[in-house]
């Protein structure tokens, strides 16, 4: 509860019970003020966040150096999208690995802006209230969040629906980021994989 609401609640309660005197309100107000000042001055934990690129920058960079593409498909109303952003994408290991091995971008599935990808333009589809690009990269299976990985060789997008914790995300990122997707089936890779994050 924000401090000002707490103070307002206490003052209102005291007024309604006819015990409203400055002598009784003053300590409550001072404690609330002290709490507010101390919490605002204390450093907040530092989270590393992914350095997201625009989808246009991703395409430009792909012409210079081939890397897998990671697309975070989200919506503004999606609660699990926010949790994944706060917990998974803010993990330092995830952010560092994505920056070194992937081109990472975010796409709001409900954007009304035109999206150009591989010389094709995708528009907002008012019948489904989503952009046709979201349908393309998920093969019509819209769920949020969805992590889409387009391998470095440009083959079909791989959509992984749902919230991913860091340990689960590490497996998927390293499978594609280290090029294992061209060497070994995912099930075999998963059996021998050891988490390090």
N, C-alpha and C positions, 0 to 999 in steps of 0.2 A: 504494500500500500504506500503510495507517495506520502512524504512527510506532511505536506500541506493539507492533505485530506485527513490525516491522522489528527493534526492539530485542530482542524475545523470540527471534526467529530467530537473531540474532547471538549472543546469550547461550547459547542451546541448542546452536548449532554449536560454540562454543568449549568448552562443557562436554563435549560428546561427543568432541572431539579432545584432551581432557585438557590443554587450555591455558587453563583457566578460572581467571583470577586477576583480582582487583579492579583491578590495575594496567592490564591490557589492556582490561577492560570499561569502566572509568571514562571514557576518552576517547570511546569509541563512544556510551556513554549520554549524555555531555555534548553531543556533536554532534547526536544525535537530539533531545535536549531543546531545544537552541538552535534547530534547524530547526523544531520544533513551535511554539515560542514566536513565532518570526519570521513563520511562515506564518499563524498565528492572529491576529496583530496587524495584518498588512497588509490594507488595505481590499480587499474583493472588488469586482469590476466591478458597477456598478449597472445592473440591468435594469429597464426599465419593463414592467409587466405590465398586461394588460387588466383593467379593473375589471368583473368578471363580476357580473351581476344574477341573482337567482333567477327562475325561469320565471314565478312569480306576480307579481313586480315588473314584469317585461316586459309582462305583460298589463295591469296597472294603468296603466302609462305609455302604452301604446298607446291607451288611452281618452282621454288628455290630448293627446298629440301623435303623429301618424303618422310613423314612421321604419321603415326596413327592420329586420328581426330577423336576427341571426346566431346560429346554434346550433352550438356545437362538440360534435359527437357523438363520444364516446370510450368506452373501457373501461379498467379499472384495469390490465389485462395488456398493453395495446397499446404496444409500444415506439415506433412512429412517432408516436403521440399525444403521448408525452413529449418526443420530439424537436421536434415542432411547437410544443409549449408553451414549450420552452426557447429555440428559435431564432426562430420566427416571431411568436408572441404576446408575446414579451418585447422585440420591436423597438419602439422609442419611436414611430416613425411609425405603425406598425400600431396600437399602443395608443391613441395620440392620435386617430387617424382613427376608430377604432371608437367611442371615447367620444363624439365629436362627431356622428357620422352614423348610428350604429346603436344598437339595444338588443342587447347581447351577453350570451348565457347559455351555460352548459355543461350537457350532459345525459349522464349515464352510461347508455349503452344497456342495461346490465344491472341498472339500479336496480329494486328490488322495491317502491319507493314508488309510490303512485298519482300520475299526472301529469294535471292538468286543463288542457286547452287548448281554447279556443273552445267552452266549455260541454260538452265531452265528456271523460269520464274514461278514461284508459288505464291498464291494469294490466300486471303482469308476466306474461309468457307462458311458463309452465314448459316447454312442449313445445319452444320455441325458445331458452329461457334468455335472453330479452331482453324489454324492455318494448315493448308494442304501439305506444307513441308513436314509438319508433325505427323501427318498420316503416312507420308512417304517413308520417313526414317523409322517409324514403328510398325510398318506394314499394316496400318489401320488399327492397331491395338493400343489405343490411348489409355495410359495409366500414368499417374504422377506420384513421385518423380520417376522418370525413366532415364537411365544412363545409356547413351548410344555411343558405340565405338565403331568407327569406320577404320578398318585396318590400313596400314601404310600402303598396301598394294592397291587400295581403292576398291576392294571388293565390297560386297553387300554390307550395309550397316547391321550391326549386332545390337539389338535392343535388350537391355536388362531392366525390367520393370521393378519398381519398389525401392524402399529405403535400404541403403547399404551401409552397414557399420564399417569402420576403418579396416578391421581384420578381413572382412569379406571383400571389400573394395581392393585391398592390396593384392589378393589373388587374381582378380580380373585385370587390374592395371598391369601387373607384371607379366601376365600371360600374353597380353597384346603389346605392351611397351618393350619387352625384351625380344619380341619376334617369335615367341614360342607357338603362336597360333598357326605358323607355317610349318612347324616341326613335329608337333605332338598333339593328339586329341585332348580336348579340355579335361575330360574325365581322368585320363592318365596323368596329366599335369597336376590336377587337383589332389590326387592320391599321394603324390610325393612332395607337395608343396609345404614349406615350413614358414609360418608367419614370422616376420621380424619387426613389425611396427607395433 
